[in-house]
């Protein structure tokens, strides 16, 4: 039934002409009058000619799109070079070029005409306003006849996906004193990064960087020797996000979900620049677990997870901490980001403190996002537990919200928690 409706909607004009054709033939044969015969002849001649015109309009048409990258950050422009070529000897008077996509605000639709063997190209720019994974479909070229009786579409190329990362906020006011290290001792773990802890040497292997060569050992052994490094005596930073659906408030860009993602990206960016080991944990539409590592590649992995996150989970923050809290030990800093107004997860977080983990919480105030609840109870529970807390409100500057706590002596900042012992 739906297919029939689409057919009648698409070929409505053709059906009307067919009705007129039948209505002309009946009186023409009945009376022999010349006017209905002429009208029927015109319709019988026009229908196949228009069909042939519409078919030939797409013959020899080739289109392609060139993109510089398929990884972008929120707010960056997506630049595309669209090219369409007429490889036939027939002129194309009317071609509608489009690229279907679920990327908000994306549009490259344009109507062009081409002479024989002509090629035209133009640049299309769309702004990536929302994080997520989007599909850019195949290029569609649509044409038809001058009377609009027939329309045909030709799909060219292959679909492609574009991943839009969240944009972090610069946390310039959060400082990590390098001499104040968290934990009870260094983490004796080998690493392929160059750190300040060179513990041994070994023979040079193909692919080793020249800046790792230990020249005194090389001179003594008369063989190329490279330094072996261990992790700096610093803690792992775990970012734990609450993606339970019922705790969220707001919608679109003005929501606790988007604020939490931006906060997590900003904190990860800050610690990545400080050469800290960062991990991410959340349970939304799907589980997200990125074990702690350091370096730019780790930061990109975290951004990829944040880009795909959706706060549609049914696992509460308390359940998440109870099940995964065993990962947090004396060399871990746990930063919880949540809009929850329930205080049951605070007790679960305190269990990690008993294992030696250092704790911090960033509360996204749901009342400022339209929810009929506030975080007063959970904030009091965090204060009673001695957990360092920052509060983020709708419309507020996230960087200022985290940095402002650093000047508050009574409530230490996130940087003080993550960078030093209280």
N, C-alpha and C positions, 0 to 999 in steps of 0.2 A: 504493500500500500504506500509506504514511504517512497519507494522507488518510482512508483507511478506519479506521485505528486511532484517529485523532482523532474521527471520527464516532461510533464505538462507545463511546469513552471519554466523549464529551459527552452522548450520549443513552442511556446504559446503563440508566437507570431506565425510560425509555420502552420500550426493547427488552424489558426484563424483563416489563413490563405486557402487551406484545403477546404474549409467550410464554404468560403466564397467561391472556390472552384466548382464544388458540387452544386452550389446554388446558382451558378451561371450556366452550367451544362444542362440542367433540367429545363429551364425556359428556352435555351438555345435550340435543343432538339424538339421541343414541343411546338415552338412558333417559327423556328427558322430565322429569327431576327439576327442581324449581323453583330450587334453590340455585345450580347452575352458571349458569342463565339470569340470575338476579339479579346474580351476580358479573360476568357479561359485560356486562350493561346498565350497571352502575356504571362499569366501565372505559371503555366506549364513550362514556359521557356525560362522564367526568372528563377524558379526553384533550383534546377540543376546548375545553372550558371552561378548563383550565389553560393551553393554548396562547393562547387569547384574553386571559386574565388577564395573562400575561407580555407580550404585545404591547401591551396598553393601558397597562401600567405605565410605559412609556417615551413614551407619547403626550403631547405638550404639554410635555415636559421640556426646559428650556434651562439651560445652564451656561456659565460664563465665569470666567477667572482674570485678575486684574490684578496686574502686577508693577511695582515702582518703577523698576527698572533691569535691564539685561541685561549689565552689566559690574560685576564684583565682585572683591574681593581675597581671597586665600586666608585663611580663618579668619573672614570676614565672614558674617553671616546673609543668606540669601535669603528675603525676605519676600514672601508671596503672599496675595492676598485672593480666596478661592474663593466664588463665588455660584452658587446653583442655584435655579431657579424652576419652579413648576408652573403652567403657563398653561391647563390644562384644568379641567373641572368635576369630574374624578375624583380622589379621594385617592390618594396614592402611599404605600403602607404600608412599602415596603422598597426603597431605592435605594442602591447602592454606588457612591460617587464616588471616582475615582482619576485619577492623571496619571502614566503611564509615563515614566520618565526614566533615563538612564544616569549621572546625578549621584549619587555615593556618599552614602548617608544620606538621600536625598530621599524623602519619603513624605507624601502628603496624604490617604491613604485614610480614608474615613469613611462610615458607614452612616447615612442620614437618612430621615425620613418627612415628607411634605408634605401639608397640607390643600389643597383647591382654591384656586387663585390665590395660594398662599403662596410667599414667597421667603425663603430662608435663606442666610446667609453666615458665613464664619469665616476666621480668619487662620492660615495655615500657615507655619512658619519652619523652614528647613533650613540647616545649616551647610556652607559650601563648604570642605571640608577638603583638597581636592586641586586643583591648578591644571589647566587644560585647557579644551577646548571641549566643552560638554555640550548635549544636546538634551532639551528639555522637551516631551513629546509632547502630543497633543490630549487634552482632558478626556474620560474615558470614564465613562459612567453605565451600570451593570449592574443588571438586575432580573430577576425570575422569578416563578413561581407559588408558593403556600404549600407545595406538596409537593416542590418542587425538581426537577420534571420538565423544565422548560424554563428556559433562561437566555438573555437577549438583552442585547447591549451596543450602546450608541449613542455614537459619537465626535463631539465638538463642539469647535468652535474650530480653531485652526491651531497646528502645532508651532512652537516658538521655541528659539533657541539662547542659551546663557548662557556667556560667556567669563570664566573665573576667572584673575585675574592672580596671579603669585607674590608673596608678602609679603617685602619687603626688610627687612634688619636695619639698625638705626641704627648707623652708623659714627662715633660721636661722638669717638672717640679719634684719628681720622685727620684731620690738619689740612693745609690747602693755603695756605701763605703767599702772599698776593696779590702781593707785590713780587718773588717769585722765579718768573720765567716761564721756561717750557721752550722751547728752540729758539734759532735764531741771529738771529731778527728777527721783526717783526710780520707777520701775515698780512693783506695788503692786499686784503680782499674786502669788497664792499658787503654790508650786512645790513639787514633791516627791523626788527631789534631796536634798542632804545636802549642804546648802550654809551658808554664814556667817550671814544671817538674820533670826534668830530664833524669831518668833513673838508671839508664844503662845504655850500652851501644851494641850494635850488631853489624854484620857485613852488609854492604850496599846491595840492594836488589833492584832489578830493572823497574823503573817507574818511580823510585824514591825521589823526592824533591831535593835539589842541591842545597837548599838552606837548612837541611837536616843533617848534613855531613859534619861529623866531629873531627876537625882537622888535627888536633893533638893525637888522637888515637890512630888516625890515618897515617900520620908521620911515624908513629912508633911501630905500627904493624906493617907499614908499607902496602896496605890495602884500604880501599875506601870503606870507612865505617860511618854509620848513621846513628843518630841519637834515638832512644826509645823514651816515650813520654807517658806520664800518668795523668789522670784527671786532676784538675785543681781541687784543693780542699774546700769545696763548696757543695751546697745541697742541691738536690733535685727539686725543681719547682713544679708542682702539680696544679693545674687549673681544672677545677671541678665545677661543671655547669649544671644547673637545675633546669631540665627541659620537660618537666611534667606539665601536661596540658592544663590541668585545673588550677595551677598556681599562676598562670600567665594573665596578663591584662593588656589592654590596648589592641591596636590593629595596625597593620602595615608598618611603615617606618617608625611610627609613634607607638611602639609596643615594648614590653619588657623583653621579649625575645630578641629584637634587634639591638636593644641596649646591651643585653648580656653578650651577644656575639661581638659587638664593637668593643666592649670591655675586655673580653678574652683576647681578641686580636691585639689590642693595645698593650695589655700586660705581656703577651707573648713577644711582641715586638720589642718591648723595653728590655726584657730579660735576654732576648737573643742578642741585642746590641751589647749587653753586659757579659756575653759569652757564658751564660748560665745554661744548665741543662733543663729543658722544658718538656713537660708532658701534659696531655689533655685527656679529660675523662668526662663523658656525658652519655645520657641514654634518652634519646628522643624518639623520632620515627624509627631510627636504627641505632644500635650501639656505636659509640665513637670512643676508641681507646688508642691513644698515641703514646707509647712508652717514652720516658724522658730521654732526650738526646740534645746535643747542642749543635749549633751551626745554622747556616742559611737554609739548607735542605730540610732540616727539622721544622723551621719556621714555615716553609712552604707547605709541608705536610699538614701542619696545624691549620693554616689558612684554607687548605682544601677541605678539611673536615668541617671547619666553621662555615664555609660557603654552602655546604650541603645540609646543614643542621636545620631541623624543624622541631619546634616545641610542641610535639603531638604525642609525647610518651605517656605511659601509664605507670612508670616506675618513679616512686617518690625519691626525694633527695636522701631521706633517712635510709631507705632500702639500698640505694646506691652506695652510700658510705658504709653500711653494715657489710655489704657483700664484697666491696673492693677496698675497704679500709686497710686490709692486711698489706697492701702495697706501700703504705706510708710508714716510714720508720724514722730513726733518729737523724737520718740525713735527708729528710724530706720537708719541704715547705708546702703546705696545702692552702690554696687560695680558692675559696668557695664563692661562686657568683649565683645569687638566687633572688627571686621575688617572693619567696615563700613567707607566709606570716605564721606558720606553725613552728613551734619550737622543739619538736621531737628530734629533728636532725642535729640540733646542737649537742644533745647527749651522745649521738653517734660520732660527732666530730671530736668530742672530748676523749673518746676511746683512743683515737689516733694520737692525741696529746700524751696519753699514758705510754704510748710506744716511743715517745721522744720526738714526734713530729711537731713542727712549728706551724701555727694556724693563723689564718686571716680570713675575713669574710667581707664581701662587698654586697650590701643589701640594696636591691633595686626597689624603691618605694612604690608598691602597686597602686596606692591611693592617688598618686599623681598621674596615673595612666587611666583613671576612670573606674578603678575597682572600689567597692565599698568595704574596704578593709585597710588596715595600716600595719606597720612593722614594729609597733611599740613593744609588743610582748616579746618578739624574737630578739629585738635589740636589747631589751633588758636581760634576757637569758644569755646573750653573748657577752654582755658586760659583766654579769655575775660569774661567767666562766673564764673571764680574763682573756677573751679572744679579741684581737684587734679588728676593728670594724670601721668600714666606710659606708656612707649612704649616698646613693645616686638617685636623683629625681628627674622627672620628665622635663625636657627642655634645658636642663642644666648642662654645663660643660663637663664632660667626663674627665678630662685631664685636670681641670680645676678641682673637681670633687675628690679625686684621689690625692692630689697634691696638697689640698687645703688641710687634710688631716695630718700632714707631716709637720705642720707648725703647731699642732695641738699637743701640748705636753701630756694632757690627761688621756688622750686617745692616740697612741702612736700610729704612724702611717703604715701603709702597705709595704713601703720600701724598708722601713725599720724592721718589720717582721721578717721580710724575705732576705734581708741582708745582714742581720745581726741578731745575737741573742738578746732577749728582753732583760 
